[in-house]
């Protein structure tokens, strides 16, 4: 396997995602990278995000309607999307982990190696606005 050439832009994209919990879109990443690299193209950002996802260094979140979102947290966890404002949040729960382990153990038609659980509803900020 060929060694991947170091890229300052790719490292900057990864650093930008690290520590964020808002799961930005490629367009949002691009707008922020342009402040550091004025000549960077949207295509370069997309290619680097895809490469980082393929390498397992970030997660690409699809199936939320609209543009893909990106997450630097690669530990197994689930996601919640507010159907009102579109915010995407991480969900960590031992109950979910235990349920999924149980499902994997009970599954007799193969071996489950990964899962992607997504939850949809209304976030607490939108619920607050609703009650006012």
N, CA, C and O atoms as CSV, one atom per row, in Angstrom:
chain,resi,resn,atom,element,x,y,z
A,1,UNK,N,N,0.844,-1.185,0.000
A,1,UNK,CA,C,0.000,0.000,0.000
A,1,UNK,C,C,0.891,1.251,0.000
A,1,UNK,O,O,1.834,1.342,0.787
A,2,UNK,N,N,0.597,2.194,-0.865
A,2,UNK,CA,C,1.394,3.417,-0.975
A,2,UNK,C,C,1.207,4.296,0.255
A,2,UNK,O,O,0.137,4.328,0.862
A,3,UNK,N,N,2.258,4.997,0.603
A,3,UNK,CA,C,2.180,5.923,1.729
A,3,UNK,C,C,1.480,7.192,1.266
A,3,UNK,O,O,1.706,7.678,0.158
A,4,UNK,N,N,0.641,7.709,2.124
A,4,UNK,CA,C,-0.110,8.913,1.794
A,4,UNK,C,C,0.752,10.135,2.035
A,4,UNK,O,O,1.317,10.305,3.115
A,5,UNK,N,N,0.852,10.987,1.022
A,5,UNK,CA,C,1.648,12.209,1.132
A,5,UNK,C,C,0.977,13.165,2.121
A,5,UNK,O,O,-0.243,13.323,2.120
A,6,UNK,N,N,1.789,13.792,2.956
A,6,UNK,CA,C,1.279,14.761,3.926
A,6,UNK,C,C,0.665,15.951,3.202
A,6,UNK,O,O,1.186,16.410,2.186
A,7,UNK,N,N,-0.445,16.444,3.733
A,7,UNK,CA,C,-1.112,17.614,3.159
A,7,UNK,C,C,-1.500,18.558,4.295
A,7,UNK,O,O,-2.256,18.187,5.193
A,8,UNK,N,N,-0.973,19.780,4.245
A,8,UNK,CA,C,-1.330,20.786,5.261
A,8,UNK,C,C,-2.824,21.050,5.252
A,8,UNK,O,O,-3.441,21.193,6.307
A,9,UNK,N,N,-3.405,21.113,4.061
A,9,UNK,CA,C,-4.841,21.388,3.962
A,9,UNK,C,C,-5.654,20.268,4.592
A,9,UNK,O,O,-6.610,20.534,5.321
A,10,UNK,N,N,-5.285,19.011,4.319
A,10,UNK,CA,C,-6.007,17.875,4.901
A,10,UNK,C,C,-5.880,17.888,6.419
A,10,UNK,O,O,-6.864,17.655,7.121
A,11,UNK,N,N,-4.677,18.159,6.938
A,11,UNK,CA,C,-4.476,18.239,8.380
A,11,UNK,C,C,-5.314,19.361,8.987
A,11,UNK,O,O,-5.880,19.197,10.067
A,12,UNK,N,N,-5.396,20.491,8.304
A,12,UNK,CA,C,-6.199,21.622,8.788
A,12,UNK,C,C,-7.680,21.268,8.830
A,12,UNK,O,O,-8.388,21.652,9.760
A,13,UNK,N,N,-8.142,20.542,7.832
A,13,UNK,CA,C,-9.544,20.111,7.800
A,13,UNK,C,C,-9.820,19.179,8.979
A,13,UNK,O,O,-10.829,19.318,9.670
A,14,UNK,N,N,-8.911,18.230,9.200
A,14,UNK,CA,C,-9.076,17.293,10.323
A,14,UNK,C,C,-9.055,18.039,11.661
A,14,UNK,O,O,-9.874,17.768,12.539
A,15,UNK,N,N,-8.113,18.980,11.812
A,15,UNK,CA,C,-8.038,19.772,13.051
A,15,UNK,C,C,-9.306,20.589,13.256
A,15,UNK,O,O,-9.794,20.718,14.378
A,16,UNK,N,N,-9.842,21.145,12.160
A,16,UNK,CA,C,-11.073,21.936,12.255
A,16,UNK,C,C,-12.216,21.086,12.801
A,16,UNK,O,O,-13.011,21.560,13.613
A,17,UNK,N,N,-12.299,19.832,12.358
A,17,UNK,CA,C,-13.384,18.938,12.796
A,17,UNK,C,C,-13.181,18.436,14.226
A,17,UNK,O,O,-14.149,18.205,14.951
A,18,UNK,N,N,-11.922,18.269,14.628
A,18,UNK,CA,C,-11.627,17.720,15.950
A,18,UNK,C,C,-12.144,18.649,17.041
A,18,UNK,O,O,-11.873,19.850,17.034
A,19,UNK,N,N,-12.872,18.088,17.954
A,19,UNK,CA,C,-13.401,18.873,19.065
A,19,UNK,C,C,-14.750,19.519,18.776
A,19,UNK,O,O,-15.402,20.030,19.686
A,20,UNK,N,N,-15.168,19.500,17.525
A,20,UNK,CA,C,-16.478,20.065,17.181
A,20,UNK,C,C,-17.556,19.014,17.456
A,20,UNK,O,O,-17.322,17.814,17.307
A,21,UNK,N,N,-18.709,19.472,17.848
A,21,UNK,CA,C,-19.821,18.534,18.066
A,21,UNK,C,C,-21.019,18.887,17.196
A,21,UNK,O,O,-22.093,18.306,17.352
A,22,UNK,N,N,-20.842,19.844,16.274
A,22,UNK,CA,C,-21.980,20.289,15.459
A,22,UNK,C,C,-22.108,19.561,14.126
A,22,UNK,O,O,-23.051,19.821,13.378
A,23,UNK,N,N,-21.179,18.653,13.811
A,23,UNK,CA,C,-21.269,17.835,12.605
A,23,UNK,C,C,-21.465,18.696,11.348
A,23,UNK,O,O,-22.509,18.623,10.700
A,24,UNK,N,N,-20.460,19.511,11.008
A,24,UNK,CA,C,-20.616,20.437,9.885
A,24,UNK,C,C,-20.694,19.747,8.528
A,24,UNK,O,O,-20.252,18.611,8.353
A,25,UNK,N,N,-21.272,20.475,7.577
A,25,UNK,CA,C,-21.321,20.012,6.188
A,25,UNK,C,C,-20.005,20.382,5.506
A,25,UNK,O,O,-19.221,21.164,6.043
A,26,UNK,N,N,-19.768,19.817,4.322
A,26,UNK,CA,C,-18.570,20.146,3.554
A,26,UNK,C,C,-18.554,21.638,3.208
A,26,UNK,O,O,-17.493,22.262,3.227
A,27,UNK,N,N,-19.704,22.208,2.897
A,27,UNK,CA,C,-19.767,23.635,2.570
A,27,UNK,C,C,-19.319,24.490,3.751
A,27,UNK,O,O,-18.611,25.480,3.569
A,28,UNK,N,N,-19.730,24.109,4.964
A,28,UNK,CA,C,-19.342,24.850,6.163
A,28,UNK,C,C,-17.835,24.730,6.396
A,28,UNK,O,O,-17.172,25.713,6.729
A,29,UNK,N,N,-17.300,23.517,6.217
A,29,UNK,CA,C,-15.858,23.295,6.352
A,29,UNK,C,C,-15.126,24.156,5.316
A,29,UNK,O,O,-14.134,24.810,5.637
A,30,UNK,N,N,-15.615,24.151,4.087
A,30,UNK,CA,C,-15.009,24.931,3.004
A,30,UNK,C,C,-14.966,26.422,3.338
A,30,UNK,O,O,-13.928,27.064,3.176
A,31,UNK,N,N,-16.084,26.973,3.802
A,31,UNK,CA,C,-16.127,28.400,4.145
A,31,UNK,C,C,-15.097,28.747,5.212
A,31,UNK,O,O,-14.500,29.823,5.171
A,32,UNK,N,N,-14.885,27.852,6.161
A,32,UNK,CA,C,-13.902,28.092,7.217
A,32,UNK,C,C,-12.471,27.878,6.740
A,32,UNK,O,O,-11.564,28.597,7.157
A,33,UNK,N,N,-12.265,26.897,5.870
A,33,UNK,CA,C,-10.917,26.655,5.334
A,33,UNK,C,C,-10.469,27.789,4.418
A,33,UNK,O,O,-9.274,28.071,4.322
A,34,UNK,N,N,-11.416,28.441,3.743
A,34,UNK,CA,C,-11.077,29.568,2.864
A,34,UNK,C,C,-10.440,30.709,3.641
A,34,UNK,O,O,-9.663,31.479,3.076
A,35,UNK,N,N,-10.754,30.831,4.923
A,35,UNK,CA,C,-10.153,31.880,5.745
A,35,UNK,C,C,-8.660,31.611,5.968
A,35,UNK,O,O,-7.876,32.544,6.138
A,36,UNK,N,N,-8.277,30.331,5.964
A,36,UNK,CA,C,-6.874,29.953,6.162
A,36,UNK,C,C,-6.170,29.823,4.813
A,36,UNK,O,O,-5.035,30.268,4.643
A,37,UNK,N,N,-6.869,29.200,3.854
A,37,UNK,CA,C,-6.334,28.949,2.514
A,37,UNK,C,C,-7.268,29.605,1.491
A,37,UNK,O,O,-8.169,28.947,0.971
A,38,UNK,N,N,-7.062,30.898,1.196
A,38,UNK,CA,C,-7.987,31.621,0.308
A,38,UNK,C,C,-8.177,30.979,-1.070
A,38,UNK,O,O,-9.217,31.169,-1.700
A,39,UNK,N,N,-7.181,30.219,-1.546
A,39,UNK,CA,C,-7.282,29.619,-2.875
A,39,UNK,C,C,-7.799,28.186,-2.873
A,39,UNK,O,O,-7.850,27.550,-3.926
A,40,UNK,N,N,-8.181,27.666,-1.711
A,40,UNK,CA,C,-8.668,26.278,-1.641
A,40,UNK,C,C,-9.993,26.168,-2.399
A,40,UNK,O,O,-10.814,27.086,-2.368
A,41,UNK,N,N,-10.190,25.047,-3.074
A,41,UNK,CA,C,-11.444,24.851,-3.822
A,41,UNK,C,C,-12.381,23.945,-3.023
A,41,UNK,O,O,-11.952,23.185,-2.155
A,42,UNK,N,N,-13.651,24.048,-3.337
A,42,UNK,CA,C,-14.649,23.180,-2.702
A,42,UNK,C,C,-14.339,21.722,-3.023
A,42,UNK,O,O,-14.511,20.846,-2.176
A,43,UNK,N,N,-13.882,21.462,-4.249
A,43,UNK,CA,C,-13.512,20.097,-4.646
A,43,UNK,C,C,-12.402,19.525,-3.781
A,43,UNK,O,O,-12.437,18.349,-3.417
A,44,UNK,N,N,-11.420,20.347,-3.451
A,44,UNK,CA,C,-10.317,19.907,-2.581
A,44,UNK,C,C,-10.843,19.538,-1.205
A,44,UNK,O,O,-10.426,18.535,-0.625
A,45,UNK,N,N,-11.758,20.344,-0.682
A,45,UNK,CA,C,-12.341,20.052,0.629
A,45,UNK,C,C,-13.118,18.737,0.566
A,45,UNK,O,O,-12.959,17.888,1.442
A,46,UNK,N,N,-13.962,18.557,-0.463
A,46,UNK,CA,C,-14.721,17.313,-0.612
A,46,UNK,C,C,-13.792,16.105,-0.720
A,46,UNK,O,O,-14.014,15.090,-0.059
A,47,UNK,N,N,-12.750,16.211,-1.551
A,47,UNK,CA,C,-11.816,15.083,-1.730
A,47,UNK,C,C,-11.127,14.729,-0.414
A,47,UNK,O,O,-10.989,13.553,-0.077
A,48,UNK,N,N,-10.697,15.750,0.327
A,48,UNK,CA,C,-10.012,15.488,1.598
A,48,UNK,C,C,-10.954,14.921,2.650
A,48,UNK,O,O,-10.566,14.037,3.414
A,49,UNK,N,N,-12.183,15.415,2.698
A,49,UNK,CA,C,-13.163,14.845,3.637
A,49,UNK,C,C,-13.435,13.382,3.294
A,49,UNK,O,O,-13.495,12.535,4.185
A,50,UNK,N,N,-13.600,13.087,2.010
A,50,UNK,CA,C,-13.841,11.698,1.585
A,50,UNK,C,C,-12.654,10.809,1.918
A,50,UNK,O,O,-12.828,9.685,2.389
A,51,UNK,N,N,-11.444,11.312,1.674
A,51,UNK,CA,C,-10.240,10.539,1.974
A,51,UNK,C,C,-10.123,10.277,3.472
A,51,UNK,O,O,-9.849,9.151,3.885
A,52,UNK,N,N,-10.330,11.315,4.289
A,52,UNK,CA,C,-10.273,11.144,5.742
A,52,UNK,C,C,-11.315,10.126,6.222
A,52,UNK,O,O,-11.042,9.330,7.120
A,53,UNK,N,N,-12.509,10.157,5.617
A,53,UNK,CA,C,-13.555,9.183,5.973
A,53,UNK,C,C,-13.137,7.776,5.546
A,53,UNK,O,O,-13.306,6.821,6.304
A,54,UNK,N,N,-12.592,7.646,4.332
A,54,UNK,CA,C,-12.143,6.333,3.843
A,54,UNK,C,C,-11.032,5.764,4.723
A,54,UNK,O,O,-10.940,4.551,4.908
A,55,UNK,N,N,-10.191,6.641,5.262
A,55,UNK,CA,C,-9.087,6.208,6.131
A,55,UNK,C,C,-9.554,5.909,7.558
A,55,UNK,O,O,-8.785,5.394,8.369
A,56,UNK,N,N,-10.828,6.237,7.866
A,56,UNK,CA,C,-11.363,6.004,9.205
A,56,UNK,C,C,-10.955,7.069,10.205
A,56,UNK,O,O,-11.105,6.870,11.410
A,57,UNK,N,N,-10.437,8.208,9.726
A,57,UNK,CA,C,-10.005,9.273,10.635
A,57,UNK,C,C,-11.148,10.206,11.019
A,57,UNK,O,O,-11.063,10.919,12.019
A,58,UNK,N,N,-12.214,10.202,10.226
A,58,UNK,CA,C,-13.444,10.930,10.537
A,58,UNK,C,C,-14.607,10.051,10.080
A,58,UNK,O,O,-14.411,9.062,9.373
A,59,UNK,N,N,-15.814,10.424,10.491
A,59,UNK,CA,C,-17.011,9.728,10.018
A,59,UNK,C,C,-17.778,10.629,9.053
A,59,UNK,O,O,-17.905,11.833,9.275
A,60,UNK,N,N,-18.279,10.034,7.993
A,60,UNK,CA,C,-19.168,10.735,7.067
A,60,UNK,C,C,-20.588,10.312,7.423
A,60,UNK,O,O,-20.908,9.123,7.404
A,61,UNK,N,N,-21.431,11.272,7.745
A,61,UNK,CA,C,-22.803,10.973,8.142
A,61,UNK,C,C,-23.741,11.288,6.986
A,61,UNK,O,O,-23.920,12.445,6.607
A,62,UNK,N,N,-24.331,10.246,6.438
A,62,UNK,CA,C,-25.316,10.403,5.370
A,62,UNK,C,C,-26.685,10.065,5.937
A,62,UNK,O,O,-26.806,9.786,7.130
A,63,UNK,N,N,-27.685,10.086,5.129
A,63,UNK,CA,C,-29.038,9.669,5.521
A,63,UNK,C,C,-29.704,10.593,6.524
A,63,UNK,O,O,-30.599,10.161,7.250
A,64,UNK,N,N,-29.296,11.843,6.583
A,64,UNK,CA,C,-29.992,12.797,7.440
A,64,UNK,C,C,-30.803,13.770,6.600
A,64,UNK,O,O,-31.331,14.749,7.128
A,65,UNK,N,N,-30.908,13.521,5.316
A,65,UNK,CA,C,-31.576,14.464,4.437
A,65,UNK,C,C,-30.646,15.642,4.228
A,65,UNK,O,O,-30.032,16.124,5.180
A,66,UNK,N,N,-30.535,16.103,3.017
A,66,UNK,CA,C,-29.629,17.216,2.755
A,66,UNK,C,C,-28.191,16.738,2.616
A,66,UNK,O,O,-27.926,15.571,2.326
A,67,UNK,N,N,-27.280,17.666,2.829
A,67,UNK,CA,C,-25.858,17.390,2.614
A,67,UNK,C,C,-25.293,16.437,3.663
A,67,UNK,O,O,-25.776,16.370,4.794
A,68,UNK,N,N,-24.245,15.694,3.255
A,68,UNK,CA,C,-23.517,14.854,4.212
A,68,UNK,C,C,-22.910,15.745,5.284
A,68,UNK,O,O,-22.586,16.908,5.040
A,69,UNK,N,N,-22.766,15.184,6.457
A,69,UNK,CA,C,-22.123,15.886,7.573
A,69,UNK,C,C,-20.926,15.069,8.003
A,69,UNK,O,O,-20.811,13.890,7.671
A,70,UNK,N,N,-20.026,15.712,8.752
A,70,UNK,CA,C,-18.775,15.055,9.110
A,70,UNK,C,C,-18.526,15.160,10.605
A,70,UNK,O,O,-18.844,16.167,11.238
A,71,UNK,N,N,-17.945,14.085,11.162
A,71,UNK,CA,C,-17.753,13.946,12.599
A,71,UNK,C,C,-16.348,13.409,12.843
A,71,UNK,O,O,-15.979,12.366,12.302
A,72,UNK,N,N,-15.561,14.117,13.657
A,72,UNK,CA,C,-14.199,13.657,13.966
A,72,UNK,C,C,-14.191,12.554,15.022
A,72,UNK,O,O,-13.173,11.888,15.212
A,73,UNK,N,N,-15.315,12.354,15.709
A,73,UNK,CA,C,-15.367,11.266,16.711
A,73,UNK,C,C,-15.569,9.945,15.983
A,73,UNK,O,O,-16.586,9.725,15.325
A,74,UNK,N,N,-14.592,9.085,16.112
A,74,UNK,CA,C,-14.667,7.804,15.408
A,74,UNK,C,C,-15.021,6.646,16.336
A,74,UNK,O,O,-15.201,5.517,15.879
A,75,UNK,N,N,-15.123,6.922,17.652
A,75,UNK,CA,C,-15.556,5.860,18.564
A,75,UNK,C,C,-17.025,5.547,18.251
A,75,UNK,O,O,-17.769,6.438,17.840
A,76,UNK,N,N,-17.446,4.303,18.439
A,76,UNK,CA,C,-18.840,3.969,18.133
A,76,UNK,C,C,-19.817,4.814,18.951
A,76,UNK,O,O,-19.735,4.873,20.178
A,77,UNK,N,N,-20.728,5.457,18.254
A,77,UNK,CA,C,-21.800,6.216,18.907
A,77,UNK,C,C,-22.902,6.458,17.893
A,77,UNK,O,O,-22.717,6.271,16.690
A,78,UNK,N,N,-24.046,6.875,18.399
A,78,UNK,CA,C,-25.218,7.116,17.562
A,78,UNK,C,C,-25.406,8.624,17.377
A,78,UNK,O,O,-24.700,9.432,17.980
A,79,UNK,N,N,-26.361,8.979,16.540
A,79,UNK,CA,C,-26.644,10.383,16.281
A,79,UNK,C,C,-28.137,10.667,16.362
A,79,UNK,O,O,-28.972,9.804,16.092
A,80,UNK,N,N,-28.442,11.893,16.738
A,80,UNK,CA,C,-29.815,12.399,16.837
A,80,UNK,C,C,-29.917,13.615,15.932
A,80,UNK,O,O,-29.037,14.476,15.945
A,81,UNK,N,N,-30.986,13.692,15.144
A,81,UNK,CA,C,-31.212,14.873,14.313
A,81,UNK,C,C,-32.541,15.500,14.688
A,81,UNK,O,O,-33.575,14.834,14.728
A,82,UNK,N,N,-32.490,16.808,14.963
A,82,UNK,CA,C,-33.717,17.559,15.231
A,82,UNK,C,C,-34.436,17.780,13.908
A,82,UNK,O,O,-33.875,18.344,12.968
A,83,UNK,N,N,-35.664,17.335,13.848
A,83,UNK,CA,C,-36.445,17.457,12.615
A,83,UNK,C,C,-36.961,18.878,12.407
A,83,UNK,O,O,-37.508,19.197,11.352
A,84,UNK,N,N,-36.786,19.718,13.403
A,84,UNK,CA,C,-37.230,21.109,13.270
A,84,UNK,C,C,-36.098,22.012,12.780
A,84,UNK,O,O,-36.263,22.719,11.785
A,85,UNK,N,N,-34.947,21.999,13.465
A,85,UNK,CA,C,-33.858,22.931,13.115
A,85,UNK,C,C,-32.724,22.263,12.330
A,85,UNK,O,O,-31.871,22.957,11.776
A,86,UNK,N,N,-32.702,20.929,12.274
A,86,UNK,CA,C,-31.674,20.223,11.521
A,86,UNK,C,C,-30.388,19.953,12.273
A,86,UNK,O,O,-29.461,19.365,11.714
A,87,UNK,N,N,-30.309,20.369,13.533
A,87,UNK,CA,C,-29.108,20.142,14.347
A,87,UNK,C,C,-28.876,18.627,14.494
A,87,UNK,O,O,-29.820,17.859,14.677
A,88,UNK,N,N,-27.601,18.217,14.409
A,88,UNK,CA,C,-27.226,16.812,14.593
A,88,UNK,C,C,-26.338,16.730,15.827
A,88,UNK,O,O,-25.377,17.487,15.962
A,89,UNK,N,N,-26.667,15.801,16.733
A,89,UNK,CA,C,-25.938,15.652,17.991
A,89,UNK,C,C,-25.519,14.204,18.203
A,89,UNK,O,O,-26.137,13.273,17.687
A,90,UNK,N,N,-24.444,14.042,18.982
A,90,UNK,CA,C,-23.989,12.702,19.359
A,90,UNK,C,C,-24.891,12.132,20.442
A,90,UNK,O,O,-25.401,12.861,21.293
A,91,UNK,N,N,-25.081,10.816,20.398
A,91,UNK,CA,C,-25.831,10.100,21.431
A,91,UNK,C,C,-24.945,8.970,21.942
A,91,UNK,O,O,-24.555,8.077,21.189
A,92,UNK,N,N,-24.637,9.026,23.221
A,92,UNK,CA,C,-23.877,7.952,23.864
A,92,UNK,C,C,-24.786,7.325,24.905
A,92,UNK,O,O,-25.357,8.034,25.734
A,93,UNK,N,N,-24.931,5.993,24.874
A,93,UNK,CA,C,-25.794,5.322,25.833
A,93,UNK,C,C,-25.357,3.869,26.003
A,93,UNK,O,O,-25.234,3.124,25.031
A,94,UNK,N,N,-25.130,3.486,27.245
A,94,UNK,CA,C,-24.803,2.089,27.525
A,94,UNK,C,C,-25.957,1.176,27.130
A,94,UNK,O,O,-25.742,0.049,26.686
A,95,UNK,N,N,-27.196,1.675,27.298
A,95,UNK,CA,C,-28.374,0.856,26.957
A,95,UNK,C,C,-28.376,0.517,25.470
A,95,UNK,O,O,-28.661,-0.618,25.087
A,96,UNK,N,N,-28.055,1.506,24.632
A,96,UNK,CA,C,-28.002,1.262,23.188
A,96,UNK,C,C,-26.899,0.263,22.888
A,96,UNK,O,O,-27.104,-0.692,22.139
A,97,UNK,N,N,-25.714,0.487,23.480
A,97,UNK,CA,C,-24.583,-0.417,23.237
A,97,UNK,C,C,-24.930,-1.854,23.615
A,97,UNK,O,O,-24.628,-2.785,22.869
A,98,UNK,N,N,-25.572,-2.035,24.785
A,98,UNK,CA,C,-25.935,-3.382,25.240
A,98,UNK,C,C,-26.984,-4.005,24.324
A,98,UNK,O,O,-26.909,-5.192,24.009
A,99,UNK,N,N,-27.961,-3.208,23.898
A,99,UNK,CA,C,-28.990,-3.713,22.984
A,99,UNK,C,C,-28.367,-4.163,21.671
A,99,UNK,O,O,-28.703,-5.227,21.150
A,100,UNK,N,N,-27.455,-3.348,21.134
A,100,UNK,CA,C,-26.829,-3.694,19.864
A,100,UNK,C,C,-25.914,-4.904,19.999
A,100,UNK,O,O,-25.828,-5.719,19.080
A,101,UNK,N,N,-25.225,-5.035,21.145
A,101,UNK,CA,C,-24.412,-6.229,21.385
A,101,UNK,C,C,-25.305,-7.470,21.424
A,101,UNK,O,O,-24.949,-8.521,20.890
A,102,UNK,N,N,-26.463,-7.334,22.059
A,102,UNK,CA,C,-27.410,-8.439,22.152
A,102,UNK,C,C,-27.948,-8.810,20.771
A,102,UNK,O,O,-28.071,-9.990,20.441
A,103,UNK,N,N,-28.265,-7.801,19.971
A,103,UNK,CA,C,-28.748,-8.052,18.605
A,103,UNK,C,C,-27.672,-8.781,17.806
A,103,UNK,O,O,-27.964,-9.748,17.103
A,104,UNK,N,N,-26.420,-8.313,17.915
A,104,UNK,CA,C,-25.318,-8.956,17.192
A,104,UNK,C,C,-25.145,-10.403,17.635
A,104,UNK,O,O,-24.880,-11.276,16.809
A,105,UNK,N,N,-25.294,-10.665,18.933
A,105,UNK,CA,C,-25.153,-12.032,19.446
A,105,UNK,C,C,-26.290,-12.926,18.977
A,105,UNK,O,O,-26.079,-14.110,18.713
A,106,UNK,N,N,-27.508,-12.367,18.867
A,106,UNK,CA,C,-28.681,-13.140,18.452
A,106,UNK,C,C,-28.765,-13.355,16.942
A,106,UNK,O,O,-29.485,-14.243,16.484
A,107,UNK,N,N,-28.045,-12.560,16.174
A,107,UNK,CA,C,-28.109,-12.637,14.715
A,107,UNK,C,C,-27.393,-13.900,14.242
A,107,UNK,O,O,-26.189,-14.049,14.447
A,108,UNK,N,N,-28.130,-14.803,13.612
A,108,UNK,CA,C,-27.581,-16.112,13.232
A,108,UNK,C,C,-27.254,-16.234,11.746
A,108,UNK,O,O,-26.715,-17.253,11.314
A,109,UNK,N,N,-27.572,-15.211,10.968
A,109,UNK,CA,C,-27.373,-15.308,9.522
A,109,UNK,C,C,-26.078,-14.662,9.049
A,109,UNK,O,O,-25.922,-14.395,7.857
A,110,UNK,N,N,-25.158,-14.408,9.957
A,110,UNK,CA,C,-23.883,-13.792,9.608
A,110,UNK,C,C,-23.260,-13.180,10.848
A,110,UNK,O,O,-23.670,-13.470,11.972
A,111,UNK,N,N,-22.271,-12.335,10.636
A,111,UNK,CA,C,-21.589,-11.686,11.749
A,111,UNK,C,C,-21.680,-10.173,11.560
A,111,UNK,O,O,-21.203,-9.632,10.563
A,112,UNK,N,N,-22.293,-9.506,12.520
A,112,UNK,CA,C,-22.426,-8.050,12.471
A,112,UNK,C,C,-21.111,-7.450,12.938
A,112,UNK,O,O,-20.608,-7.799,14.005
A,113,UNK,N,N,-20.553,-6.543,12.135
A,113,UNK,CA,C,-19.275,-5.934,12.494
A,113,UNK,C,C,-19.404,-4.443,12.811
A,113,UNK,O,O,-18.491,-3.860,13.396
A,114,UNK,N,N,-20.510,-3.825,12.438
A,114,UNK,CA,C,-20.676,-2.394,12.668
A,114,UNK,C,C,-22.163,-2.064,12.628
A,114,UNK,O,O,-22.977,-2.853,12.147
A,115,UNK,N,N,-22.497,-0.899,13.136
A,115,UNK,CA,C,-23.879,-0.437,13.091
A,115,UNK,C,C,-23.897,1.079,13.007
A,115,UNK,O,O,-22.930,1.740,13.385
A,116,UNK,N,N,-24.984,1.621,12.518
A,116,UNK,CA,C,-25.204,3.065,12.471
A,116,UNK,C,C,-26.645,3.300,12.915
A,116,UNK,O,O,-27.583,3.056,12.155
A,117,UNK,N,N,-26.812,3.768,14.135
A,117,UNK,CA,C,-28.159,4.050,14.642
A,117,UNK,C,C,-28.376,5.557,14.610
A,117,UNK,O,O,-27.521,6.331,15.041
A,118,UNK,N,N,-29.539,5.963,14.090
A,118,UNK,CA,C,-29.888,7.377,14.007
A,118,UNK,C,C,-31.247,7.580,14.641
A,118,UNK,O,O,-32.176,6.796,14.442
A,119,UNK,N,N,-31.339,8.649,15.408
A,119,UNK,CA,C,-32.594,8.981,16.073
A,119,UNK,C,C,-33.060,10.341,15.561
A,119,UNK,O,O,-32.254,11.222,15.263
A,120,UNK,N,N,-34.358,10.486,15.468
A,120,UNK,CA,C,-34.952,11.731,14.972
A,120,UNK,C,C,-35.988,12.216,15.964
A,120,UNK,O,O,-36.698,11.408,16.561
A,121,UNK,N,N,-36.087,13.526,16.149
A,121,UNK,CA,C,-37.058,14.110,17.063
A,121,UNK,C,C,-36.849,15.605,17.132
A,121,UNK,O,O,-36.363,16.213,16.178
A,122,UNK,N,N,-37.213,16.205,18.257
A,122,UNK,CA,C,-37.086,17.647,18.439
A,122,UNK,C,C,-36.094,17.899,19.580
A,122,UNK,O,O,-36.233,17.339,20.667
A,123,UNK,N,N,-35.092,18.749,19.320
A,123,UNK,CA,C,-34.056,19.033,20.323
A,123,UNK,C,C,-34.609,19.912,21.439
A,123,UNK,O,O,-35.670,20.519,21.297
A,124,UNK,N,N,-33.876,19.973,22.556
A,124,UNK,CA,C,-34.364,20.724,23.714
A,124,UNK,C,C,-34.479,22.215,23.418
A,124,UNK,O,O,-35.359,22.875,23.971
A,125,UNK,N,N,-33.615,22.769,22.561
A,125,UNK,CA,C,-33.725,24.194,22.228
A,125,UNK,C,C,-35.025,24.487,21.487
A,125,UNK,O,O,-35.702,25.472,21.780
A,126,UNK,N,N,-35.371,23.638,20.535
A,126,UNK,CA,C,-36.623,23.817,19.790
A,126,UNK,C,C,-37.837,23.590,20.691
A,126,UNK,O,O,-38.854,24.268,20.547
A,127,UNK,N,N,-37.730,22.627,21.630
A,127,UNK,CA,C,-38.816,22.390,22.575
A,127,UNK,C,C,-39.021,23.609,23.466
A,127,UNK,O,O,-40.157,23.961,23.785
A,128,UNK,N,N,-37.908,24.268,23.879
A,128,UNK,CA,C,-38.007,25.481,24.682
A,128,UNK,C,C,-38.745,26.576,23.929
A,128,UNK,O,O,-39.634,27.231,24.473
A,129,UNK,N,N,-38.363,26.767,22.660
A,129,UNK,CA,C,-39.002,27.786,21.821
A,129,UNK,C,C,-40.496,27.508,21.660
A,129,UNK,O,O,-41.318,28.424,21.629
A,130,UNK,N,N,-40.823,26.218,21.561
A,130,UNK,CA,C,-42.213,25.801,21.383
A,130,UNK,C,C,-43.054,26.156,22.609
A,130,UNK,O,O,-44.229,26.501,22.481
A,131,UNK,N,N,-42.447,26.069,23.801
A,131,UNK,CA,C,-43.196,26.299,25.033
A,131,UNK,C,C,-43.376,27.785,25.372
A,131,UNK,O,O,-44.115,28.127,26.296
A,132,UNK,N,N,-42.703,28.657,24.627
A,132,UNK,CA,C,-42.828,30.100,24.887
A,132,UNK,C,C,-43.873,30.741,24.018
A,132,UNK,O,O,-44.100,31.947,24.113
